[in-house]
Amino acid sequence: MSAQTVVLLGPPGAGKGTQAAALARATGWAHISTGDMLRAAVAAGSALGQAAKGYMDRGDYVPDQLIVELIAERMAAPDAQGGVLLDGFPRTPAQADMLDELLIRLGREPAAAVSLEVAPDQLVRRLSGRLTCQSCQEVYHLETRAPRQAGICDVCGGQLAQRSDDQPETVQRRLAVYQEKTAPLIAFYRAGHRLTAVDGLGTPAEVAGRLKEAIAWS
């Protein structure tokens, strides 16, 4: 069996990034976050990284084909041979088609998708309760991880504040945009019987256990 590729889907506040990092540690798979991958390629100064940097410096979107080639480059690394968790790509059915074509070219199995699902009201509560340190960017939550002293970071003593995109009204708009743009992608993987929905409520350990089971099924 060739190496697996799993696309991680989830709305803002679902805990996708945290769970992806934990899954990568637990499985030994490579966690490929599009943003991290772009920054690493630029820092490494590879030909593809330099091409991406040109778009990023101009404030333009990096073209899909260049993203796909960067993913191909990343998948060639030794740590990606046992399996890959993709976070942030694909975002559209067209990108999912491009990913499938890449995997065929690399001799890998078709990608499966795992959707981390949390009710919208829970997502609003999670995100609108977040506080971020203005100095070191440490993240707190009023319900689940409150600072020892109100408004002060435990780590560096900096001031805590709510990010503008974590305001309740902004959160609701972000969720509406996510649903509009991601619904076709979820339908794409469901139509191919390659989608597994996972309940995102519970402790991080409980959710991680469900995700590991979902990946075993994929």
C-alpha positions, 0 to 999 in steps of 0.5 A: 500500500502506498503512503496515505494522504489525508486532507483535514477540513474544519471551520475556524475555531474547530481546533484543526491546527492543534489536532493536526500537529498532535496527529502528526506527532502521534502517527509520524506523518508529515503535517503540511500546512500551506502557510508554513510550507510557503514560508519554509520554501521561501526561507530555503531559497529554492527555485519554487520558493523564490517564485512564490516569494515574488507573488507574496511580496506583491500581495498576490495569491500564489497560483494553484499550480505553484502550490501543487508543485511546492506540495510535490517538493514537500512530499519528496522529503523523507518525513513525508514517506509514511503519510501526509496530513494536508492543512489548508489545501485544497480549498476548492473542488478544482484544487482537489482535482489538481491534488488527485492528479499530483498523487497519481503522478507520485504513485500515491493513493487518492486523498481522503478527507476528514471533516472536523465538525462543531456546531456554529454556536459552539464555534462562536463561543470558542473564538469570541472567548479567545485572548491573544498576548500583544507581545508574545502571541500566546493564546488564552481563553476566558472559559478553558484557559484563563490567565492567572491575572486578568488581561495579563499574559502568564508567559511574558507579562504582556497585555492580552486583547481580543483580535478583531477577527475574534469579535462575535459578529466577525466570527459569524461572517467568517463561518458563513464564508467558510461554509459557502466556500467549503461546502462544494469541497465537502460534497466533492469528497463525499461524492467519491466516498472519501469523506469522514465526519468527526465530532469536534466537541470534547476534550482535545484527547477525545477529539484526537482519538476520533481523528486517529480512528477516522484516519485508520478507516480512510 
